[in-house]
C-alpha cells in the first residue's frame, strides 16, 4: 500500500483516502469508503472556489478518526494562502466529515465549497479481479439528502449523504456558498450512511448493532488498553510497536451477528476485513496472554461455523474449520464461494491447537468441554478428509476448480510452493508445516482428552498417531544433502526441496527431532534466509526467490514471531532473540505498525526495510507480532496453574517488564529473566 494513503477503520467499515482526504477510486485498488465488502464511496473530492486542496499535515487522532490540514493549491509557491481548511473525518455510526474553512484575510471573502460524490458500489472481489457490475444504479435527491444507490435483484446498497447546515444538492454532490468575515471561519458536518437492503445501516443488518458514538468508542478503547498488560522497557521501538499493536488490534475487531456482541479479529485492511479462520486463530494465539477474550470468541464463532457436509463449491467437509466469510454482491450471487468458504488445510488443526493453548493459559475448562465435539470432529477431519493420498499426511487440493484457492496453506499465493529449481509441483500438495500442525493438534488433543474429556483411551490413540506421524515425517521430509526439511511432498512422495521459512513453524509444533534442530536453527539465522530485518519466506538461491515476491522472498512479521517461538521451544534463545530484535528494529521504520510483509533485501543493502507495495496495514497477525515476541523474550509459559518464565532467555532489547499478564493465576508481573511477582 502506498505510503501517501490514509486509513481509518472500525472493524468491517473503513476509509482509505489520499493524503488530502480525497477519494479518487482506482478500479483495481480499494480506496474509498467500504463497509462489509462493498465500496460505498468511490469519489469524494473537496474543492474551494474550484481549486483542489493540498495537505500540509495529517493528524491521526484515533484509529477511527483523522484530521487533515489543507490549503488550496497555489498558482505560485510565493503566494501565501488566503484560506485554509481543516477536514476532520471519523467513522462513528457512519462516516462523518467536519469541514472548517478559515479566512486569513483582513477583508470578507465569498467562498464556494464543493464536495463531489459518487459510488461504484464495487465488491472487493470485483476490484481484485477487475469485474464489471451487473446491476443498475440510481440517484435520488430527497429533502436536501443525496441518495446514491445500486440494486441487483434483492441485493441493494445505498450511500445516503446529508449535511448540517443544508447544502445545495445535485446528482454529483454538495455545494455550500458562504461569506466569510475578516479572519472568520465557517463549518459544516457531512454524514454518509452505508445502508443495506432493509433501509438500515449495513452494520445493523449484518452486525446486529449500529456503529458507536465518539464517546463510546473512546471509552471502549480506553477500557481495552486498560485491561491489557502494561509494558515498561528500555527500547522505544518495542514500546511503540506494542502500543500500536494493541490499538490496531482494537481497530480490527469485527462483530458478526454470530459472535453475540463479542469480537473476533478481522484479518487485515484493505483486502481482508472479515473473519478468516487461520488469521483469527494465529492472532488469538499471539495475543493470548494479553487479550485472552479474543481467543474465546474466535473459538466459539469458528466452532459454530464448522463444516458439517460435503460441498464442492464452498469446499466444506464435516469437521473442517472455515477459511473465510464475505458479505458482498459476488458472494450473494454465488460468484464466489465465501459464504463461508472452507478452502484452508491448516485452520482445522490450528483450531485444536488454540483450544488447548487457551485452556492452558486461562484455566477455562468449561469452554474446552463445551467445544469437545467440535475439537473431536476437527481431529477426525485431519485423517478422514485431510489425508487425500491415504498415506497419513495432511494434503490439500481444491474441490472448487473455478474459484477455489490452489494453495490452501498460509502461503496461499499461486507460486508459493516450488522445488529448488523454481518449478511448481502438481496437486495435491502436503506442505511441511501442515504436518507439524497436525502433530501438535494430536498431542494437544490427547492432553485435553486425558485431563478434561475423561477419555484416556482416545488420548492414548492420539499420542500413538502423533508419534507415528513424527517418525514418518522425519524420514520422508528430510533433505539430507542440505540438512533441512522439504517445503512439501509432491504426489509421488518426492520432496519439494526449496528452503523456506516454513521450517521454523516445525520447531514451534515440536515435530522436529532434537538431533536436527540445530541445523534448522542455523538455516533460519543464516544468510540465505535471514535478511538482517527478519527471516525471508524463501531463501536466496532458490529458483523462485524474489525479495519483493509475496511469499517467495519477503519478510512476514507474523512468520518471524512463530519462528522465534519455535526456536525458543528448542532452546535456541540467542537465535530467537536475534529475530525478535530484527523485527522490532524494522517496526520503527513503520511508525510501530508492522505491515503484513516487507521486502527481503539484505540489511546491508538498505538502511531501512523496504515496503512491500500492496501489504495490508494494519494486519491482524502483524499486530500480534510484538506480543508474541515479548512472550518469547520473557520465556513465558503456563505450568500447573502458575506462570513460569525462563531466566536463560537473553534480552537483546534491554530491560522488559510486563505488568498484569493475564492467565489462570490471575494477573502477574513478569520481567526479563525473572519470576512473576
RATA-V951356 format. One line per field, one symbol per residue. ss: DSSP state (H for helix, E for strand, L for the rest). psi: psi as a letter, one per 30 degrees, with the letter a starting at -180 (. if undefined). burial: b if it has 16 or more other ideal C-beta (glycine too) atoms within 10 Angstrom, else e. A space follows every 50 residues. Layout:
ss: ???
psi: ???
burial: ???
This chain:
ss: LLLLLEEEEELLEEEEELLLLLEELELLELLEEEELLEEEELEEEEEELL EEEEEEEEEEEELLEEEEEEEELLLLLLLLLLEEEEEEEEELLLEEEEEE EEELLLLLEEEEEEEEEELLLLEHHHHHHLLLLLLEEEEEEELLEEEEEE EELLEEEEEEEEEELLLEEELLEEEEEEEELLLLEEEEEEEEEEELLLLL EHHHHHHLLLLLLHHHHHHHHHHHHHHLLEEEELLHHHHHHHHHHHHHHH HLEELLHHHLLLLEELLELLLELLLEHHHHHHHHHHHLLLLLHHHHHHHH HHHHLLLLLLELLLLELLLLLLLEELLLHHHHLLLLLLEEELLLLLHHHH HHHHHHHHHHHHLLHHHHHHLHHHHHHHHHHHHHLLLLLLLLLLLELLLL LLLLLLLLLLLLLLLLLLLLLLLLLLLLEEEHHHHHHHHHHHHHHHHHHH HLLLLHHHHHHHHHHHHHHHHHHHHHLEELLLLEELLEELLLLLEELLLE LHHHHHHHHLLLLHHHHHHHHHHHLLLLLELLLLEELELLLLLLLLLLLL LLLLELHHHHHHHHHHHHHLLLHHHHHHHHHHHHHHHHHHLLLLLLLELL LLLLLLLLLLELLLLLLLEHHHHLHHHHHHHHHHLLEEELLEEELLLLLL LLLLLEEEEEEEELLEEEEEELLLLLL
psi: kkfgkkklljbgklkkllfgfljjkkfgkikakkkhgkjfkfkjkklkhf klkkkelkjjelfgkkkkjllkjkfkffjkkfllkkjkkljjeakkjjkk kkkglfllkkkjkkjkklkfhkkeeeeegilklfalllkkjjhgkkjklk kjbfjkkkjjklljlkljkafgakkkjlkklkgllkllkkkjkjkafggl kffeefffllllleeeeeeeeeeeeeflkkkklfjeeeeeeeeeeeeeee efkkileffhflklklekkffhiakkeeeeeeeeeegefeifeeeeeeee eeefgkkflkjeeghkkkfkklekklgaefeeghfkghhlkgikffeeef eeeeeeeeeeefgifeeeeegeeeeeeeeeeeeeefiefgggljlkkkfj feglkekhafiglegfjllefflklallkilefeeeeeeeeeeeeeeeee fffhifeeeeeeeeeeeeeeeeefeffkjeffhlklelkafggkkjhkkl fffefeeefgfkkeffeeeeeeefglfeejffflklekkkflegkjfgke ghflkjeeeeeeeeeeeeeggieeeeeeeeeeeeeeeffghfjklelllg lkfffkflkkkkegkkjlkefeefeeeeeeeeefhkkkkhgljkljffkl ifgakkkkkhkkafgbklkklkgalk.
burial: beeeebbbbbbbbbbbbbbbbbbebeeebbbbbbbbbbbbbbbbbbbbee eebebeebeeebbbbbbbbbbbeeeeeeeebbbbbbbbbbbbbbbbbebe bbbeeeeebebebbbbbbbbbbbbbbbeeeeeeeeeeeeeeeeeebbbbb eeeebbbbbbbbbeeebebeeebbebebebeeeeebebebbbbbbbeeee bbbebbbeeebbeeeebeeebeebeeebbebebebebbbbbbebbbbbbb bbbbbbebbeebbbbbbbbbbbbbbbbbbbbbbbbbbbbbbbbbbbbbbb bbbebbbeeeeeebbbbebbbbbbbbbbbbbbeebbbbbbbbbbbbbbbb bbbbbbbbbbbbebeebbeebbebbbbbbebbeebbbbeeebbbbbbbbb eebbbbbbbbbbeebbbbbbeeebbebbbbbbbbbbbbbbbbbbbbbbbb ebbebeebbeebbebbeebbeebbebbbbeeeebbbbbbbeeeebbbbbb bbbbbbbbbbbbeeebbebbbebbbeeebbbbbbbbbbbbebebbbbbbb bbbbbbbbbbbbbbbbbbbbebbebbbbbbbbbbbbbbbbebbbbbbbbb bebeeeeebbbbeebbbbbbbbbbbbbbbbbbbbbbbbeeeebebeeebb bbbeebbbebbbbbeeebbbbbbeebe
